[in-house]
Amino acid sequence: MKVSVSFLSSKNIPKDLKILNDTDVDLIHVDVMDGKFVKNKTMPFREMRHVSDYTDKRLDVHLMVEDPSKYIPLYAELNCEVIYIHVEIDEDIMKDLDMIKKYSIKCGLAINPDTKVSELVPYLPYLDYILVMSVYPGMGGQSFITSASDKIKEIKDLIKSYNVKCLVNVDGGVNNDTIKYCRDCDIVTSGSYITNSSNFQEKISSLR
């Protein structure tokens, strides 16, 4: 099991990124919120771009924004493994996925708890990752929605039936108690469980 860590709930981002850089975490999860697609808003790109000053870990960027086409070229400058956009946006999703691919970055689609898995079907051949939201996006520290386990299995079956290669990540409320619901995933994303602890490596290891 691969582990990605979100610093959304971090009280000292530079310090926590430096600590994470010395762990065996696989990815650093960058949450980007515009205050429109979700209520909260994260720091602007001119500040967020400094994430790579504190870690050389690869980033997975989660764009919780209405218009990802404005953000993709910016975050493509960073050390990105994957950029996720949301299947629920009104923008042309295929156009955005093509834009991500042109930067030689892997494409991901995020899906909210109330969204039907069938919404992913038109895009499956183009995806490298699917991000299953196990909380409602926009705020760290929420409790894991256990029905996400069923959605993960449904998506895994969908990937198999369409014979595509796509990794499944789950994001939200992941800790040593809820990890049992995530065993069908390829990656888990955890935030406050790790960044609010006194031993990042110990918490990361507990999720593998």
C-alpha positions, 0 to 999 in steps of 0.5 A, spaced: 500 500 500 502 506 497 501 512 502 500 520 500 500 525 506 496 531 505 498 537 509 491 541 509 491 540 517 498 542 518 499 548 523 507 549 520 507 547 513 514 548 512 516 544 518 512 538 516 514 538 509 521 537 511 519 532 516 515 528 511 521 528 506 525 524 511 520 519 511 518 513 506 512 516 504 510 515 497 507 522 495 505 529 498 498 530 497 497 538 495 489 540 496 487 546 492 481 549 493 478 556 490 472 557 495 467 556 489 467 548 488 468 548 495 467 553 501 474 553 503 480 556 500 487 555 500 493 559 499 494 562 492 499 559 487 505 564 489 505 561 496 503 554 494 509 553 489 514 553 495 512 546 497 517 543 493 522 548 496 521 543 502 521 536 499 523 532 493 517 527 494 513 527 488 506 531 489 499 529 487 495 535 486 488 535 488 484 541 484 478 542 488 476 548 483 471 550 478 476 551 473 482 547 473 484 549 466 487 555 470 490 551 475 493 546 471 499 550 467 501 553 474 501 546 478 504 543 472 511 547 474 512 543 480 514 536 481 507 532 480 506 525 479 499 526 478 493 532 477 486 530 479 480 534 477 473 533 479 468 529 475 463 534 478 465 540 474 462 543 469 468 544 465 470 540 459 473 534 462 476 531 456 480 538 454 483 538 461 485 531 461 488 532 455 492 538 458 495 534 463 497 529 459 501 534 455 505 536 461 507 529 461 503 528 468 499 523 470 491 524 470 486 523 475 479 524 476 476 525 483 469 523 485 465 525 491 461 521 496 454 522 493 456 522 485 455 515 481 461 511 479 458 511 472 460 518 471 467 515 471 465 511 465 467 516 459 473 517 462 476 511 464 481 510 458 484 516 459 485 515 467 491 513 470 488 514 477 481 515 481 481 519 487 475 516 491 473 521 496 471 518 503 469 525 506 466 531 503 471 535 500 473 542 502 476 541 509 481 536 513 479 532 519 473 529 517 470 522 519 471 517 514 464 515 510 464 507 511 460 507 504 466 509 501 469 502 501 463 499 497 464 505 492 472 503 492 470 495 490 465 498 485 470 502 481 475 496 482 470 492 478 469 497 473 476 498 472 477 490 471 471 490 466 473 495 462 480 492 462 484 499 463 490 500 468 488 505 473 490 506 480 485 507 486 486 512 491 482 514 497 482 521 501 479 523 507 479 520 514 484 515 513 487 512 519 489 506 523 482 504 524 479 506 518 484 503 513 480 496 514 475 499 509 481 501 504 484 495 503 482 494 496 485 501 494 492 502 491 494 508 495 491 512 501 491 519 502 491 521 510 492 528 513 491 530 520 492 523 522 499 523 520 501 531 521 497 532 528 502 526 531 509 526 534 511 521 529 510 521 522 513 515 520 510 511 525 503 513 523 505 512 515 507 505 517 501 503 520 497 504 514 501 500 509 
